[in-house]
């Protein structure tokens, strides 16, 4: 049901009965490496192109998620997913392998929570019993499409971010054991006129703030209702901006509660990742790998994941257009006793 202006409140509390993450070598050298299901040692993963490698990441994550959920392909009613590539080709081709009825979505780097929100809505409404949600990105495919191929060796400014090579997938069910999806706040497009594709954190921060404030207004909650609130990939430039904007708007955030997936997935002091992580896989691998495991261990009882996305294309910024941005927030809790 709709609560407030933009929030879906899931009365039946869909359950994440299985999730999985697959990542590349740089992510495997980061602080969350132990929480991923599979770490590839080579960026090409023995594939003939970067795009095929990205597709493989998603196919493997989907397969592991279904195995962890103890659901085979025939038991998945729908697959909801998207990515950064033109015509979301990584997901479209992976959906061919998955074999389930396919709903393709595009939210740029916000796609992880967009797909999870839609999958949960399908299950909560009774339109499906099991829905697979997933997304992926690859550093080399994103660089080639949005900036310069890695072979070109171009220098990047400190505000640039490093696209996560990885994929995350989850199976959402009407019943079962696992963390529950309480609600989802669907974001609006926010555009403050930033045109620099190497400064995504600053461009996306206002969208994250808008969605977070809307979530609190719609639900009547505050930061104290969550053990952790994470943005998707604002990294070291955008995350402080978001925190400052929230403070200006009367929503102070404590550093122990407010974090960012782009700062969690890498060691930004030791790894050469510029401002931190980005890409569709950034919030996906942190959420479906690290954060869900912390919930299952009892370390976290309720989290809010606010995945952020820059809705640009190479054509739009080459023509001097600004960067429209969006953020989708999903509340995940450890059990049904916490959903009041």
N, C-alpha and C positions, 0 to 999 in steps of 0.2 A: 504494500500500500504506500501511497505517497504521504510523506510527512514533511510539512513545511513546503518550501518552493522547489527543491531539487533533490530531495533524498528519498530513496526507496527503502522502506522499513520492511524487512523480511520476517513476517509473522511466523513462518514455519522453520526458520533458521536452518538453511542449507548447510550441509557438512562437507568439509574438505576431507575426503576419505583417503586421498593419496596425492602426493605431489613429488616432483623430481626436478633436478637441475643438472645440466651438462655445460661445461665451460671449457675455455681454451687455456693455453699455457700461462698467460699473464695473470688470469684470475686464479689459477692454481698456485701462484706464488704469493697471493694476497692473504690477508688475515682470516678469511672465511673458507679457505680451501677444504678443510675437513668436513664442511657441511654440504658439499656438492656430491652428487651421485657418481659423476664421472668427470675426470679432468683429462682433456686431450693434451698431449705433449707437443703437438705441431699445429700451427695455424691452418695449414691446408688439409689436415686430417685425411691425407692420401686421396683427396678429391681433385678433379681436373680444373675446378674453378673455385673462387672464393664463394660464389653464390651457392654452388653445390655443397660446399662445406657448411654454410649457414643452414641450408635445408637439412643436412644430416644432424646437426645439433638439435633441431626441433623434433625430428623424427625419433631420435634417441630419447629425448626428454619425455615425449608423449608416451613412448613405449614403457619407459621406467615408471611413469606416473600411473599408467594403467596396471602395471604389475604390482606396484605398491598399494593400489586401491583394490586389487584382486578382481578387476573387471577387464574382460577382453573386449576386442573391437566390436563384437556383436552386441555388447551391452551398453555401448555409448550411443545415446540418442542423437546428440549434436556435438560438433566441434566448433568452438568460437575462437578465432585467432587472427592475428595480423602482425605486420612487421614494418620496417622502414623502406623496403625496396619498392621500386615502381610497380604498381599493380599488385602489391603485397605477394610477390611471386614465391617467396620462401614458404609462406603458409599455404598458398594455393597448391603448390606441388607436394608439400608435406601432407596436405589434406587428401591428396590422391592416394598416398600410402596409408594414411590412417583409416580411410574408407568410411568415415561417418558423415552424415549430412552436415554440410559446412556453412557456417556464417562468417564471412570475412569482414574484418573491421579494421579501421585505421585511426589510431590516436597518437601516432608517432611514439615517443617514449612513454606515453601514458597508457599504451595498449595493454599492459599487464593487468591493471586494475579495471580498465574498460571491459576487457574480455571476462574477467572474474565477476564483475557486476552483472553483466548480461547473462552469464551462465547461471549465476545465483537467482536472477529474476526468472529465468526459464524453469528452474527447479522449484522455486518457491511458489510460482503460479500454478504448478501442476502440469506444465507443458512438457516436462521431461523428468525422467528419473535419474539419469546420469548424463552430465555434460562435461566435456573436456575443454578446458581453457588453456591457451598457450600463446607464447610469443618468443621472438628470438632476434638476435642481431649479431653482426660479425664486424670486427674492427675494419677489416680490409674492404668489405662490401660498402660500408657506410662512407669510408674515406673516398673510395672511387666514385660513388654517386654524388655525394654532397660537397666534397672538397677537392682533393687531388689524390690520384692513386699513390699508394705508399712507395711505389718504385720511383716516383718523382722526387721524393726526399725533401719536400717543402718544409720550411720552418713554421712553427706555430706559436702564436702568442701565449702568454701565461694564462689567459682567460679560456683558452681552448680546453675541451674535455676529450677523454679517451673512450671511444666506444667499446663497451663490454662485448667480448666474444662469448656467447652463451645462449642458452635457451632454458625456459622454465615452463612447466605445465602442471596442471592440477585437475583432479576429477572431483566434481561437485555432485553430491547426491542428496536425495530427500531424507535419508536416514543413514545411520552408521556411526562409526567412531572417528573422532578427529575434531579439529578446531571448527567452530561455526562462523558463518558469515552473518553478521547482525544487520548491517545496513550498508548502503552505498550512496554517496553524494556525487551526482553527475555534474561535472563542471561546465562553465560557460567559456567561450573564447574571450581572452583578454589580450589586448595588443596595445602596448605603450610606445610603439614606434621604433623599436630597436631593429636595425637592419644588418647587424654584424653576425654572420653565421658562426664566428669563432667566439661568440659571447652568449651562448645559449643559457647559461645560468641566470644572468641578469634578465634576459628576455622572459624566462619561465617563472621567475620568482613571484611576480604579481598574480599570476594565475593560481599558483599554489596558495597564496594568501587568501584570494577570493574564495576558493573552494573550502579551505579550512574554516574561515569565518562563517560561510554558509552552512557548513556541517554543524557547527556549534549552535547557530541560530535555529536550524531546522530540528535538531535533536534535543536541544536544551542541555547539551553536555558542555564541558569545559576541558582544558588540558588535564586537570586532575583526575578525570575519568579514565585516562589512558596511562598505561605503564610506559608506552613508547609511541611517539608520533614521528613517522619518517616520510620525508619527501623523496621523490623518485630519483632525480639526478640533477639537483641544483649545484652540487659540488661546492668547492671552496669559495667561489665568487657569488653564486646565487643564494646559497643557504644563509649567510649572514644578512643579505638583503632581505630575505623573507622574514627572518627573525626581527629585524629592525622595523619592517612594515607592520608586522603583527603587534609589536610593542606600541607603535604610534597609534594603532587602532584599538588599543586597550586590551590586547591579548598577549600578555607576557609569557614567554616560553623558557623554561629551565633547560639548560644544556643536557641534563641527565635524561630529560624526556624527549627533547626535540633533536632529531638527527637526520641524516641524509644517506640514502643508499649509495650515492656516488662517492661518498667519503668513507663508507664502510667496506666496500668490495675490494679496494686497493689500500696499500700503505702509501699514502700520497707523499710521505717524506722520503721513502726509499725507492719507490717505483717511478719510472718515467711516464707519468700519466697526466701531466700538466695539472689542471685544476681538479681532476678526479674523474670518476666514471660517468658514462652516459649511455644512451642506446636503449632500445626496448628491453634488452636482457638485464639491464642494470637493476631495476626494481624487481624484476621477475626472479632472478637468481638469489637476490638477497632475501626476498619474501618467502619464496617456495623452498629455499634451502635453509638459510640461517634462522630467519624469524619464526617459521613454523616449528622448527626443532626446539627453539627456546620456549615456545608455548607448550609444546608437548612435554618438555622437561619441567614445566611449572615455574620457569623463571619469569615468564610474562603471562599475565592473565587477559589483557585486552590491548590491542594495538590498532593504530589508524595508519594505513598506508596511503599516501597521497602521491600517486604517480603523475609525473609532469611530462608534457609533450610540446614540442615546437612544430607547428603545422605548416612548415615551409616546404618548398621544393627547390631544386637547383634553378628551375626556370623563374620562379617568383623572385628569388633574391638577386638573380642576374639582371632582372628588370628593375631592380631598386625597390622592390616591395618590402614592407616591414614584416616582422615575424609574428603571426598570430599564435597564441599559446593556450594550452588547456591543462587542467588537472582533474583527475578523478580520484575520489577517496573511498576506501573500503574499510569498514571496521570488522576486525576478526577477533574472536574471543575464544577462550580455552574450553568453554562448555556452556550448556544451555542454562545452567543455574545463574549465569552472569548476564542474561539477555533482557532483564527487566528494565 
